[in-house]
């Protein structure tokens, strides 16, 4: 019996992982930057690479300060806890990451009540519906303090005019406004604007390095000096005080230098994938739904289960479900998209 060569790095053997843009792996140049990073103890605020990353991101997004955190979940958590006190409330989308996918942290750790409402088709929150959920100043109710938005949301960038409207609304209603900008740079590249054209509308922004930008770890919370000092205290409390974190921050700096503009390639590949999958009548992909690096596929439960198994046997990983999200990223190129489409053709026509 011949033992297969499991170390061969060929296009045929390459695994194509479309589950998320979090699955990217740092390349040789990023790893070299990490290996050469100057480091210190970040809890003492003397890691020079972390300080450089925080200053860079704060400047890019138009804020006074930034805080390096281990994850987007941590950045959002300490941001919300810095805006709100125990017994306060934040208004958020029903399927927003800060509400649905962060283990209830704001409620459990911050005693902050979420008030979810449904997203509109364009991924905005209807401001009239938001207004209706703001609680009166009455001892019976939680105090509404914060509005949380998300960009992108299910791959859709928030419309630029809406951001100005939401910011004006928040000021009028005496609310602070936070952006979960995990894929902020995807939105900026898609809309052909600088990231700060989006971020300047917000009191705080969390931005992720380990999704489309391809770093292995890390997000940053940006805001005022006062907010970031408060967030630093919360970060320490929830176990996020870091030591020689410059090794990780160096990956983030490399990503900012090399991996922002190339997000357009991911968007093009997602569009290529969506167009190809629309050839199969068994699959439904709404026109216009794909705007950045995500394609949402609707089909029957039996079809997606069989297709998931078929693709996995051919080195293509997807996460099948009632709605299947396919995500392009820096480890997926145009040839990989063609390989995925060829495999789907074999499945549906074989």
PyMOL commands that set and color helices and strands:
alter all, ss='L'
color gray80, all
select helices_A, chain A and resi 21-23+28-35+42-44+48-61+72-83+97-100+105-110+127-133+160-172+184-191+196-199+225-237+246-258+263-277+301-312+334-349
alter helices_A, ss='H'
color red, helices_A
select strands_A, chain A and resi 16-17+65-69+88-93+113-117+143-150+176-181+204-208+219-223+294-298+316-317+323-327
alter strands_A, ss='S'
color yellow, strands_A
deselect
rebuild
show_as cartoon
